[in-house]
Amino acid sequence: MRLLKIPVLLCIAVAIFAMAQPQFAQGQKPPLSPPAKTDVTLTNAHISIDYSAPSVRGRTIFGGQVPYGEVWRTGANAATTLKTSGALQIGDLSVPAGTYTVYSLPTADGWKLIINKQTGQWGTVYDKSQDLGRVAMSVGSNAAPVETMVIDFEKTMGDKSELHVKWANVDASVQVTAVK
């Protein structure tokens, strides 16, 4: 009876180990643009952004892979989602608490961040009539090229933060303030 327990326990352990492995360990490759998330807690709101993070992989990004003058999904794969528990002021745009899709409009002369009310769609499905609004972003350069796109919050203090989109040589940012 004791000898029977050891193989059974060994089989259970192997099965648990196999189920705990990521999908790409079972013959699938990891995604080229893996899921990513950033969040910040301000005095009057918690903000989270879910996106897929593409990589440069030797390509020309802005003005190439991401054409100037065309709405971009601000990431890859499914649409980038912004959730806020409180009202925000993003640049000069008032954003009520809720869930939104984030797009952007890069040009050679500057960027606009687009907050869109439609949610749950694939990233390339864009309906301009659903825009809550557009806001200008400041555009700078990264100290070193960023291989994998990053969306993050910086200079957070109290009810204010800066939202940054960094990829390749570009760092586009906009002020975010939680309002009462």
Secondary structure, DSSP 8 states (H G I E B T S, - for coil): -HHHHHHHHHHHHHHHHHHHS-GGGGT----SS-EEEEEEEETTEEEEEEEE--B-TT--TBTTTB-TTS-B-SSSSB-EEEEESS-EEETTEEE-SEEEEEEEEEETTEEEEEEES--SSBTT---GGGEEEEEEEEEEEEEEEEEEEEEEEEEEETTEEEEEEEEEEEEEEEEEEE--
